[in-house]
Amino acid sequence: MANTKSAKKATRQMVRRTDVNKNRRSAVKTQVRKVEEAIASGDKAAAAQALKSAEPSLVRTAQKGVMHRKTAARKVSRLAHRIKAMA
């Protein structure tokens, strides 16, 4: 249990940050899933549009420290490669 005033405040901040980060992570997963579903359906235009909306949120999530920047870059790169490979 936190003993000092600053430790108690840090605990409160940690709880708030955790909630915000969970929401960010969940939103990114949803957007990535939408891209993957568009790829699976075979609609290249829809997949490209979904990636166009997912990429900024991936980058923003990495900038906020929720995920590593190279993880975000890797996800964007792999999705873009899959879209480009579509017939």
C-alpha positions as a LaTeX table, in Angstrom:
\begin{tabular}{lrrr}
\hline
Residue & $x$ (\AA) & $y$ (\AA) & $z$ (\AA) \\
\hline
Met1 & 0.00 & 0.00 & 0.00 \\
Ala2 & 1.23 & 3.49 & $-0.82$ \\
Asn3 & 2.43 & 5.37 & 2.23 \\
Thr4 & 3.33 & 8.82 & 0.95 \\
Lys5 & 1.09 & 11.43 & $-0.63$ \\
Ser6 & 3.09 & 11.31 & $-3.87$ \\
Ala7 & 2.89 & 7.51 & $-4.03$ \\
Lys8 & $-0.89$ & 7.66 & $-3.63$ \\
Lys9 & $-1.10$ & 10.21 & $-6.42$ \\
Ala10 & 1.12 & 8.07 & $-8.66$ \\
Thr11 & $-1.22$ & 5.14 & $-8.06$ \\
Arg12 & $-4.25$ & 7.22 & $-9.08$ \\
Gln13 & $-2.45$ & 8.40 & $-12.22$ \\
Met14 & $-1.43$ & 4.85 & $-13.09$ \\
Val15 & $-5.05$ & 3.67 & $-12.93$ \\
Arg16 & $-6.21$ & 6.50 & $-15.22$ \\
Arg17 & $-3.34$ & 5.92 & $-17.71$ \\
Thr18 & $-4.08$ & 2.19 & $-17.77$ \\
Asp19 & $-7.68$ & 2.84 & $-18.75$ \\
Val20 & $-6.69$ & 5.30 & $-21.48$ \\
Asn21 & $-4.04$ & 2.93 & $-22.85$ \\
Lys22 & $-6.49$ & 0.01 & $-22.86$ \\
Asn23 & $-8.93$ & 2.08 & $-24.91$ \\
Arg24 & $-6.22$ & 3.11 & $-27.36$ \\
Arg25 & $-4.96$ & $-0.45$ & $-27.75$ \\
Ser26 & $-8.49$ & $-1.74$ & $-28.27$ \\
Ala27 & $-9.25$ & 0.91 & $-30.91$ \\
Val28 & $-6.08$ & 0.05 & $-32.82$ \\
Lys29 & $-6.88$ & $-3.67$ & $-32.74$ \\
Thr30 & $-10.36$ & $-2.91$ & $-34.11$ \\
Gln31 & $-8.96$ & $-0.88$ & $-36.98$ \\
Val32 & $-6.34$ & $-3.50$ & $-37.83$ \\
Arg33 & $-9.07$ & $-6.16$ & $-37.77$ \\
Lys34 & $-11.13$ & $-4.11$ & $-40.23$ \\
Val35 & $-8.15$ & $-3.99$ & $-42.60$ \\
Glu36 & $-7.63$ & $-7.74$ & $-42.30$ \\
Glu37 & $-11.33$ & $-8.41$ & $-42.92$ \\
Ala38 & $-11.23$ & $-6.24$ & $-46.05$ \\
Ile39 & $-8.17$ & $-8.15$ & $-47.25$ \\
Ala40 & $-9.92$ & $-11.47$ & $-46.57$ \\
Ser41 & $-12.99$ & $-10.34$ & $-48.51$ \\
Gly42 & $-10.78$ & $-9.59$ & $-51.52$ \\
Asp43 & $-11.81$ & $-5.94$ & $-51.89$ \\
Lys44 & $-8.55$ & $-4.11$ & $-52.57$ \\
Ala45 & $-10.12$ & $-0.63$ & $-52.56$ \\
Ala46 & $-11.83$ & $-1.20$ & $-49.20$ \\
Ala47 & $-8.64$ & $-2.67$ & $-47.75$ \\
Ala48 & $-6.60$ & 0.32 & $-48.91$ \\
Gln49 & $-9.17$ & 2.72 & $-47.45$ \\
Ala50 & $-9.20$ & 0.81 & $-44.13$ \\
Leu51 & $-5.39$ & 0.92 & $-43.98$ \\
Lys52 & $-5.45$ & 4.64 & $-44.71$ \\
Ser53 & $-7.58$ & 5.18 & $-41.60$ \\
Ala54 & $-5.71$ & 2.63 & $-39.45$ \\
Glu55 & $-2.17$ & 3.84 & $-40.11$ \\
Pro56 & $-2.44$ & 7.21 & $-38.30$ \\
Ser57 & $-3.89$ & 5.59 & $-35.21$ \\
Leu58 & $-1.12$ & 2.98 & $-35.19$ \\
Val59 & 1.51 & 5.71 & $-35.43$ \\
Arg60 & $-0.22$ & 7.82 & $-32.77$ \\
Thr61 & $-0.43$ & 4.82 & $-30.44$ \\
Ala62 & 3.30 & 4.29 & $-30.86$ \\
Gln63 & 4.02 & 7.98 & $-30.22$ \\
Lys64 & 2.01 & 7.85 & $-26.99$ \\
Gly65 & 4.09 & 4.89 & $-25.82$ \\
Val66 & 1.24 & 2.37 & $-25.80$ \\
Met67 & 3.11 & 0.17 & $-28.27$ \\
His68 & 6.68 & 0.25 & $-29.51$ \\
Arg69 & 7.26 & 2.36 & $-32.61$ \\
Lys70 & 8.85 & $-0.52$ & $-34.50$ \\
Thr71 & 5.87 & $-2.74$ & $-33.70$ \\
Ala72 & 3.54 & $-0.15$ & $-35.22$ \\
Ala73 & 5.79 & 0.25 & $-38.26$ \\
Arg74 & 5.94 & $-3.51$ & $-38.74$ \\
Lys75 & 2.14 & $-3.85$ & $-38.58$ \\
Val76 & 1.64 & $-1.05$ & $-41.13$ \\
Ser77 & 4.30 & $-2.52$ & $-43.41$ \\
Arg78 & 2.87 & $-6.05$ & $-43.33$ \\
Leu79 & $-0.68$ & $-4.85$ & $-43.95$ \\
Ala80 & 0.45 & $-2.65$ & $-46.84$ \\
His81 & 2.40 & $-5.55$ & $-48.33$ \\
Arg82 & $-0.65$ & $-7.83$ & $-48.11$ \\
Ile83 & $-2.82$ & $-5.20$ & $-49.82$ \\
Lys84 & $-0.24$ & $-4.67$ & $-52.57$ \\
Ala85 & $-0.09$ & $-8.43$ & $-53.18$ \\
Met86 & $-3.83$ & $-8.62$ & $-53.82$ \\
Ala87 & $-4.79$ & $-9.33$ & $-57.42$ \\
\hline
\end{tabular}
